[in-house]
Amino acid sequence: MTRRFLFVLGSSRGDGNTELLARRAAEQLPAGVEQRWISLAEHPLPDFEDLRHDSDHVRPTEGPAALLLDATLAATDLVIASPLYWYSVSAHTKRYLDHWSGWLRTPGVDFKATMAGRTLWGVSALAHEETVVADPLAGTLRNSAAYLGMRFGGVLLGNGSKPGDVLHDTEALARAKTFFGQDAPPARFPYEEA
C-alpha cells in the first residue's frame, strides 16, 4: 500500500513551533509519499455532541467534519501535530478526537476497522525543559491508537515558546530526520504492557 500521510495541525496559530517541527520531519519522507496538511484552526469542527444513545449518526457530507473524516479514512499514517496546551493536546485537537466517537457509530464508515493497522504519530512543541510533562499528550495519542488497533510511532517533541524557537532545538531537529523512518509497533494500553 502506498503511504499517505495526513498532518492534522492542532495549533491555534499557523507556522507555530509544532508545525515547523512537523514540516522538518516531513521533509525526510520519500518523494513518492503523499502528504496532506489540514489546519484545524482553518477548518474548525463544531463542538462534539454525544448522540450515541439517542440518535442515529449520519455521515457528514460537507464542511470541516466531512473534509476531516474523508482525509482521516484515506490516510495510512495520521500525524497529530498539537502543541502542548496545559499538558495535553490543544482544544482543536481534542475536538477532532472527540469526533472520532461519532465516526465510530456512523453507518457505512466502519471507522474502527478502517483505522486498525494504520499508524498514528504525534508531534508537539512545549515550552518546558523536562519532556516528561508531555506524558499526558503522548498518553492520549497512544491510548487512542490502542483503542482503534493502530500502530503508534510515538511523539516527536521539541522545545519552543516564541515562534521559531524550535528551530534552535538541535536535538529535536536531529530526531526529526529519522522520526517517520522508525518502526511503529502496535499501540498498547499501559496495562497491556505491564
SVG drawing of the C-alpha trace seen along z (x, -y; Angstrom):
<svg xmlns="http://www.w3.org/2000/svg" viewBox="-33 -35 55 42">
<polyline fill="none" stroke="black" stroke-width="0.4" points="0.0,0.0 1.3,-3.4 1.8,-5.5 -0.4,-8.6 0.4,-11.0 -2.3,-13.3 -0.9,-16.0 -3.6,-17.4 -2.4,-20.7 -3.9,-21.5 -2.4,-24.8 -4.4,-28.0 -1.8,-29.8 -0.2,-29.0 3.5,-28.3 4.0,-27.7 6.8,-25.6 4.8,-22.4 4.1,-22.9 7.7,-23.8 8.9,-20.7 6.4,-18.5 7.4,-20.0 11.1,-19.3 10.2,-15.7 8.0,-15.5 10.9,-16.8 12.6,-13.4 9.7,-11.4 10.4,-9.8 9.3,-11.8 6.5,-9.4 4.8,-9.6 1.6,-11.7 1.3,-14.5 -1.8,-16.3 -1.9,-19.1 -5.1,-20.3 -5.2,-23.1 -8.0,-22.6 -8.0,-26.4 -8.7,-26.9 -11.3,-24.1 -12.9,-24.3 -15.1,-21.5 -18.3,-22.2 -18.4,-21.1 -18.9,-17.4 -22.4,-16.4 -22.6,-12.9 -25.7,-11.4 -24.7,-7.7 -27.6,-6.7 -30.4,-8.7 -29.9,-9.4 -28.7,-7.8 -25.5,-9.1 -25.2,-10.2 -22.0,-10.6 -21.1,-14.3 -21.3,-15.4 -20.0,-18.9 -17.9,-21.2 -14.9,-20.5 -16.4,-17.3 -16.7,-15.7 -13.3,-17.0 -11.6,-15.6 -13.5,-12.3 -12.6,-11.6 -9.0,-12.7 -8.6,-10.6 -10.0,-7.5 -7.7,-8.0 -4.5,-8.2 -2.2,-5.3 -0.3,-7.5 -2.0,-10.1 0.1,-12.7 -1.4,-14.7 0.6,-17.9 -0.6,-19.6 1.3,-22.0 1.3,-21.1 -1.5,-23.1 -1.9,-22.7 0.0,-19.4 -2.2,-17.7 -3.5,-18.2 -4.9,-21.5 -8.7,-22.2 -8.8,-22.0 -7.1,-18.6 -9.3,-17.3 -12.4,-18.3 -11.1,-16.4 -10.5,-13.3 -14.0,-13.7 -15.5,-13.5 -13.9,-10.0 -16.6,-8.9 -19.3,-9.9 -17.4,-8.4 -17.3,-5.1 -21.1,-5.0 -21.6,-6.4 -23.2,-3.7 -21.1,-2.7 -17.9,-4.2 -16.6,-1.2 -14.1,-3.7 -12.5,-1.3 -11.9,1.5 -10.6,-1.0 -8.1,-2.6 -6.9,0.7 -3.3,1.4 -2.7,-2.2 -0.1,-4.3 -0.7,-7.3 2.2,-9.7 2.5,-12.8 4.5,-16.0 4.5,-18.6 6.4,-21.6 6.5,-22.6 8.0,-25.4 9.1,-23.3 12.6,-21.8 11.5,-18.5 9.7,-16.5 8.0,-14.2 5.3,-16.9 4.1,-15.9 3.3,-12.4 -0.5,-13.2 -0.4,-14.3 1.5,-11.1 -0.9,-9.0 -3.9,-10.5 -2.5,-9.6 -1.1,-6.2 -4.4,-5.1 -6.5,-6.4 -4.3,-4.4 -4.6,-1.3 -8.4,-1.6 -8.5,-1.6 -6.0,1.2 -3.5,-1.2 0.3,-1.3 1.9,-4.1 5.1,-5.8 5.5,-7.9 5.7,-11.6 8.4,-13.9 8.9,-16.6 10.7,-19.9 11.3,-22.9 10.0,-26.3 7.8,-29.1 8.2,-32.1 7.5,-31.4 10.6,-29.8 12.2,-28.8 12.0,-25.1 14.4,-25.7 17.1,-26.2 16.4,-22.8 19.2,-20.9 18.3,-17.6 14.7,-17.8 15.8,-18.6 18.1,-15.6 15.3,-13.4 13.0,-14.8 15.4,-13.5 14.6,-9.9 11.2,-10.1 9.0,-8.8 11.5,-6.2 11.4,-4.3 9.3,-1.2 5.9,-1.9 4.8,1.1 1.1,1.9 -0.2,-0.5 -0.8,0.9 -2.6,-0.4 -0.3,-0.8 -2.0,2.1 -1.2,4.4 2.5,3.6 2.8,4.4"/>
</svg>
